[in-house]
Amino acid sequence: MAADFETRPADWLTFPNAVARVRSVAPLPAVSLPLSEALGLAVAREVRSTVTLPTGPTSHMDGYAVRTADVVLSGDSGFSAPLPVAGTSRPGHPPTRPLPPGSAARVMTGGLLPEGADTVVPVEKTDREGESPGRVRIALAPGGESAVRPGAHIRPAGEEVETGERLAAPGDTVTPPLLALVAVTGTPSLLVHPAPRVAILVTGDELVAAGDPGALAGGTRRADVLSPTLPPFVRAAGGAPLSPVRVQDDRSTLGKALLDAATAADFVITTGGASMGEADLVKSALDDVGFELDFWRVRMRPGSPVSFGRLRDGGRRVPVLGLPGNPVSAMVTFLTLGVPALRTLGGHARAHLPTVRAAARERLGGPPDLRVYLRVTLEAEGDGRWGARLSAPQGSGAIRNLALADGLAVLAEGVGEIAEGEGVPVLLLPRFGWAENS
């Protein structure tokens, strides 16, 4: 029961083991949504094209469709002999007959070529029918040699996609370009996994809402920085955060808030109350409402007193991730364990933050018996290379080191130190702005 928490032994899982445990969640049941509502979600069923695009040879340029053999020098004018213009092709209005021998057809970008044409001459390489409307001459290369080549400026049939070709696989995240590819085939909807609804419970009697400096003047209260911070991280991970709820350190109040959260959400995050003090009531409140603990404590820094388990809500077993109350520890733990859990719940194949390899530009160190996440800035060094430096003093209570960071340098368990000049993997933090000129 709850009283056993102060003597309950910690699991001290290795980080890879903890990741495997949090990713044991099953993706949410798939739903069919129109393309306009599928952005950012994960594809649940393979998508294949039902059409071939383009359906036939199509022009890349505004110009004239001709037969290469029909373009011949006319005297020393620098142009070909005039070709009569036989029709026009533009998107949505294809040619109605083959191209007669010895003629040209106007063609717009995206227009189908008439049968018989084997090349497209850009309009700027012609006289634009200037001398004689209805007759066009083609500019020739210096010396009179024709610059027209078979296949120039033509998209072959099926260049975009062939009938039956796979457009998306299960687990693919729906991006704007993927939406465009699916939309161009005429597909109206996608079977996707919905964004997990995420409840966030922030605990601690000492917390006050951000934006009230007067409440902090005595030094006994602390601003609640996780309520405004965790929701954008959740959205970046593909989740749908509910409004955060700040809960007092009262066991019965916490228990009710946990049950309400499990009913409203697909995933619950708690912050604070993660250690072993008598005021750390979150674990006790979880026990009171039938929490099924999977693990408590991971061999990582910051964020070791993290927990994971499930809370029953009727027939559902809702995942609950217990983050430390320290803001830096909470954010690092969410980014390294919460993100892969949420991404898996949302059905995404790519579950982790992207990683780059950087050269340490100063010594990076930490306890060798833990997996350490150091907050670092990245410096572009040309040719795709990066250098990494500590962003600020690394105390887990100093938010500044995370605010200034571009990523988290990872020292695997057993490493302990990365010497200056050595390579180190860096997890890239979600970015919420635009890059400077580069």
C-alpha positions in Angstrom: 0.0 0.0 0.0 0.9 3.7 0.0 2.9 3.6 3.2 5.3 1.2 1.7 6.6 3.8 -0.8 9.2 5.2 1.6 10.8 1.7 1.9 10.0 0.4 -1.6 13.3 -0.4 -3.4 14.0 1.5 -6.6 14.2 -0.4 -9.8 17.2 1.6 -11.2 16.6 0.5 -14.8 19.1 1.1 -17.4 17.9 3.8 -19.9 17.5 1.4 -22.8 15.3 -0.9 -20.6 13.2 2.1 -19.5 12.7 3.2 -23.1 11.5 -0.4 -24.0 9.1 -0.3 -21.1 7.5 3.1 -22.0 7.3 2.0 -25.7 5.3 -1.1 -24.8 2.1 1.0 -25.2 -0.1 0.0 -28.1 -1.0 2.6 -30.7 -4.5 4.2 -30.4 -7.2 2.6 -32.6 -7.1 4.1 -36.1 -9.7 6.5 -37.4 -10.5 7.7 -41.0 -10.0 11.5 -41.4 -10.1 13.8 -44.3 -6.7 15.0 -45.5 -7.3 18.4 -44.0 -7.4 16.9 -40.5 -4.6 14.3 -40.9 -1.5 16.6 -40.7 1.0 15.5 -38.0 -0.7 12.1 -37.4 0.6 8.7 -38.1 -0.6 6.6 -41.1 -2.3 3.4 -39.9 -2.7 1.5 -43.1 -0.6 1.4 -46.2 -1.6 3.9 -48.9 -1.1 3.0 -52.6 -1.9 5.0 -55.7 -4.9 4.2 -57.7 -3.7 6.3 -60.7 -0.7 6.9 -62.8 0.6 10.5 -62.9 1.2 12.1 -65.2 -1.1 10.0 -67.4 1.0 10.7 -70.4 4.1 12.8 -71.5 3.6 16.2 -70.1 5.4 19.5 -70.7 7.7 21.0 -68.1 7.6 24.4 -69.8 5.4 26.9 -71.6 6.4 26.4 -75.3 5.8 24.4 -78.4 5.6 20.6 -78.8 7.3 19.5 -82.0 9.0 16.6 -83.7 12.8 16.9 -83.5 13.1 15.9 -87.1 10.9 18.8 -88.3 13.2 21.5 -86.9 15.5 22.4 -89.8 17.7 25.4 -90.6 16.2 28.2 -92.8 19.0 30.0 -94.6 21.3 32.0 -92.3 18.5 33.5 -90.1 19.4 31.6 -87.0 15.9 30.2 -86.9 14.3 27.1 -88.3 11.9 27.1 -91.1 8.4 28.2 -89.9 6.1 25.5 -88.5 2.4 25.9 -88.7 0.8 25.8 -85.2 -1.8 23.1 -85.0 -3.7 23.4 -81.7 -3.0 24.1 -78.1 -2.6 21.9 -75.0 -2.9 23.2 -71.5 -3.7 21.5 -68.1 -7.3 20.3 -68.1 -7.6 20.7 -71.9 -5.6 18.0 -73.6 -4.9 17.8 -77.4 -7.8 16.3 -79.4 -5.7 14.9 -82.2 -2.1 13.8 -83.1 0.4 16.4 -84.2 0.4 16.6 -88.0 3.9 16.1 -89.5 5.9 19.3 -90.0 3.9 21.3 -87.5 4.0 22.5 -83.9 1.5 22.7 -81.0 1.3 25.3 -78.3 1.7 23.7 -74.9 1.5 25.1 -71.4 3.3 23.8 -68.3 1.5 20.7 -67.2 -0.2 20.2 -70.6 -0.2 16.8 -72.2 1.8 16.5 -75.4 0.0 15.6 -78.6 0.7 12.2 -80.0 3.7 12.3 -82.3 5.6 15.2 -80.5 8.9 14.1 -79.0 10.2 17.4 -77.5 9.2 20.7 -76.1 10.9 24.0 -77.1 10.6 26.7 -74.4 8.7 29.8 -75.7 11.8 31.9 -75.2 13.7 29.8 -77.7 11.2 30.7 -80.5 10.1 33.8 -82.3 6.8 33.6 -80.5 5.0 33.6 -83.8 6.1 37.2 -84.2 6.7 37.3 -87.9 3.6 35.3 -88.9 0.8 34.5 -86.4 0.0 30.9 -86.6 3.5 30.0 -87.7 6.4 29.6 -85.3 10.2 29.5 -85.9 12.7 27.8 -83.5 15.9 29.5 -82.5 18.9 27.4 -83.5 22.3 27.1 -81.9 25.3 29.2 -83.2 26.4 27.7 -86.5 22.9 26.6 -87.4 22.9 23.3 -85.5 19.5 22.5 -84.0 19.6 22.7 -80.1 16.4 20.7 -80.0 16.8 17.2 -78.4 14.3 14.4 -78.1 12.7 14.2 -74.6 13.7 17.8 -73.6 11.4 19.5 -71.1 9.1 16.5 -70.9 7.8 14.6 -67.9 7.3 11.0 -68.9 4.1 9.2 -68.0 4.3 7.8 -64.4 7.1 10.1 -63.4 5.1 11.2 -60.3 3.6 7.9 -59.4 2.5 4.6 -61.0 -0.8 2.8 -60.3 -0.2 0.5 -57.3 2.9 2.4 -56.1 3.2 2.8 -52.3 2.7 6.4 -51.2 2.9 5.9 -47.4 3.6 3.0 -45.0 2.1 2.4 -41.6 3.9 4.6 -39.0 4.7 7.4 -41.5 4.0 10.8 -40.1 1.7 12.9 -42.3 3.8 15.9 -43.3 2.7 18.7 -45.7 4.6 17.1 -48.6 3.1 13.7 -47.9 -0.3 15.3 -47.9 0.4 16.8 -51.3 1.5 13.4 -52.7 -1.6 11.7 -51.4 -3.9 14.6 -52.5 -2.5 14.6 -56.1 -3.8 11.0 -56.6 -7.3 12.1 -55.6 -7.3 10.2 -52.3 -9.9 12.0 -50.0 -9.0 10.6 -46.6 -6.5 8.6 -44.6 -6.7 6.0 -41.9 -4.6 7.4 -39.1 -3.9 7.0 -35.4 -5.4 10.0 -33.5 -3.2 12.3 -31.5 -3.0 11.0 -27.9 -4.9 13.3 -25.4 -2.5 14.1 -22.7 -3.5 15.2 -19.1 -0.8 17.1 -17.2 -1.0 17.3 -13.4 1.4 19.7 -11.8 1.8 19.2 -8.0 3.3 21.2 -5.2 1.8 23.6 -2.6 4.8 25.9 -3.1 3.8 26.6 -6.7 2.0 29.7 -7.9 0.9 30.6 -11.4 3.6 32.3 -13.6 3.1 36.0 -14.0 2.8 37.0 -10.3 6.3 38.3 -9.2 4.8 39.5 -5.9 3.9 36.0 -4.8 7.6 35.1 -5.2 9.0 38.0 -3.2 9.3 36.1 0.1 11.2 33.2 -1.4 8.8 30.5 -0.1 6.9 30.2 -3.3 8.0 29.1 -6.8 6.6 29.9 -10.2 4.9 27.0 -11.9 7.0 26.8 -15.1 5.9 23.4 -16.2 2.2 24.2 -16.9 3.2 26.6 -19.7 6.2 24.5 -20.8 5.0 20.9 -21.1 2.1 21.5 -23.5 4.2 22.8 -26.4 6.6 19.9 -25.9 3.6 17.5 -26.0 2.3 19.1 -29.2 5.8 18.8 -30.7 5.7 15.1 -29.9 2.4 14.7 -31.7 0.1 14.7 -28.7 -2.9 16.8 -27.9 -2.4 18.4 -24.4 -5.3 19.1 -22.2 -5.2 22.2 -20.0 -2.7 21.5 -17.2 -4.1 21.2 -13.7 -2.2 22.3 -10.7 -3.0 20.1 -7.7 -2.3 20.7 -4.0 -0.3 18.3 -1.9 -3.4 16.5 -0.6 -3.7 12.8 -1.0 -7.4 12.6 -1.6 -7.4 15.6 -3.9 -4.5 14.1 -5.9 -6.4 10.8 -6.1 -9.5 12.4 -7.6 -7.4 14.4 -10.0 -5.7 11.3 -11.2 -8.9 9.4 -11.8 -10.4 12.4 -13.6 -7.2 12.6 -15.8 -7.3 8.9 -16.6 -11.0 9.3 -17.7 -10.3 12.4 -19.9 -7.0 11.4 -21.5 -5.0 8.6 -23.3 -1.8 9.5 -21.4 -1.2 11.1 -18.0 1.8 13.1 -16.9 2.4 14.0 -13.3 5.1 16.3 -12.1 6.5 16.4 -8.6 6.1 14.0 -5.6 8.5 11.6 -7.3 11.0 11.1 -4.5 10.8 9.5 -1.0 9.9 12.4 1.3 6.8 12.5 3.4 5.4 15.3 1.3 5.9 13.3 -1.9 2.3 12.2 -2.1 1.9 11.5 -5.8 3.0 7.8 -5.5 0.8 7.3 -2.5 -2.2 8.8 -4.3 -1.5 6.6 -7.3 -1.5 3.5 -5.0 -4.9 4.6 -3.6 -6.6 4.6 -7.0 -5.2 1.2 -8.2 -2.0 2.2 -10.0 -0.1 -0.6 -11.6 3.6 0.4 -11.3 5.9 -0.7 -14.0 9.1 0.9 -12.8 10.4 3.7 -10.5 13.9 5.2 -11.0 16.2 5.1 -14.0 19.9 5.2 -14.2 20.0 8.7 -15.8 20.8 12.3 -14.8 18.9 14.5 -14.6 15.6 12.9 -13.9 16.4 9.6 -12.2 13.2 9.5 -9.9 11.0 9.0 -12.9 8.2 6.4 -12.8 5.9 4.7 -15.3 2.9 2.5 -15.0 -0.8 2.3 -15.8 -4.1 3.4 -14.2 -7.3 1.5 -15.0 -10.3 3.5 -16.4 -13.0 1.0 -17.0 -11.6 -1.4 -19.6 -8.6 0.9 -20.4 -5.2 0.9 -18.9 -4.0 4.5 -19.2 -0.2 5.0 -19.2 1.0 7.4 -16.5 4.5 8.9 -16.6 5.6 10.4 -13.3 8.2 13.2 -13.9 10.3 14.9 -11.2 9.1 18.3 -10.0 12.5 20.0 -10.8 11.7 21.7 -14.1 15.0 20.8 -15.9 14.7 17.2 -14.7 11.1 17.1 -15.8 11.7 18.5 -19.2 14.8 16.3 -19.9 12.9 13.2 -18.7 9.9 14.0 -20.9 12.1 14.6 -23.9 13.9 11.3 -23.5 11.2 9.0 -22.2 7.9 10.9 -22.6 8.4 11.7 -26.3 9.1 8.0 -27.4 6.1 6.9 -25.3 3.8 9.4 -26.9 5.1 8.9 -30.4 4.5 5.1 -30.0 1.0 5.7 -28.6 0.3 7.9 -31.6 1.5 5.1 -34.0 4.6 6.9 -35.3 7.5 4.8 -36.5 10.0 7.5 -35.7 9.7 7.8 -32.0 12.8 9.7 -30.8 14.3 13.2 -31.1 16.7 13.5 -34.1 20.4 13.2 -33.3 23.5 14.8 -34.8 27.1 13.9 -34.1 29.2 16.8 -32.8 32.7 17.4 -31.6 33.1 18.4 -28.0 34.7 21.8 -27.8 35.4 21.4 -24.1 35.5 18.4 -21.7 32.1 16.9 -21.1 31.7 14.7 -18.0 29.3 13.2 -15.5 28.8 10.2 -13.2 30.0 7.1 -15.1 27.4 4.9 -13.5 24.5 6.9 -15.1 23.4 8.0 -18.5 24.0 11.7 -18.5 22.2 14.4 -20.6 24.2 17.6 -20.8 22.6 20.8 -22.1 24.7 22.1 -24.9 24.8 24.7 -27.7 25.8 23.7 -31.2 28.1 25.7 -33.4 28.1 25.2 -37.2 31.7 24.5 -38.3 31.1 24.0 -42.0 30.7 21.0 -44.2 27.9 19.7 -42.0 30.1 19.5 -38.9 29.1 20.7 -35.5 30.8 21.7 -32.3 29.2 21.3 -28.9 29.7 23.4 -25.7 27.9 23.4 -22.4 25.2 26.0 -22.6 25.6 27.2 -19.0 26.4 25.7 -15.6 24.7 22.3 -15.5 22.8 22.3 -12.2 19.5 20.5 -12.6 17.8 23.4 -10.8 19.1 26.1 -13.2 16.6 26.5 -16.1 18.9 28.7 -17.9 21.1 25.8 -19.2 18.1 24.3 -20.9 16.7 27.7 -22.2 20.0 28.4 -24.0 20.6 24.8 -25.3 20.2 23.5 -28.8 20.4 19.9 -27.7 21.3 17.3 -25.1 24.7 15.7 -25.4 24.4 12.1 -24.4 27.0 10.3 -22.3 26.1 6.7 -22.2 26.3 4.7 -19.0 29.9 3.7 -18.4 31.4 6.6 -20.4 31.9 9.3 -17.7 33.9 11.7 -19.9 34.2 13.0 -23.4 37.5 14.7 -24.0 37.7 17.9 -26.0 37.7 17.1 -29.7 36.0 13.7 -29.3 32.6 13.0 -30.9 29.4 13.0 -28.9 25.8 12.3 -30.0 23.4 15.3 -29.4 19.7 15.0 -29.3 18.2 18.1 -31.0 15.6 19.9 -28.9 12.3 20.8 -30.6 12.6 24.3 -32.1 9.7 26.7 -32.1 11.1 29.5 -34.3 12.9 30.4 -37.5 16.5 29.9 -38.3 18.8 32.9 -38.9 20.2 33.5 -42.3 22.7 30.8 -43.3 
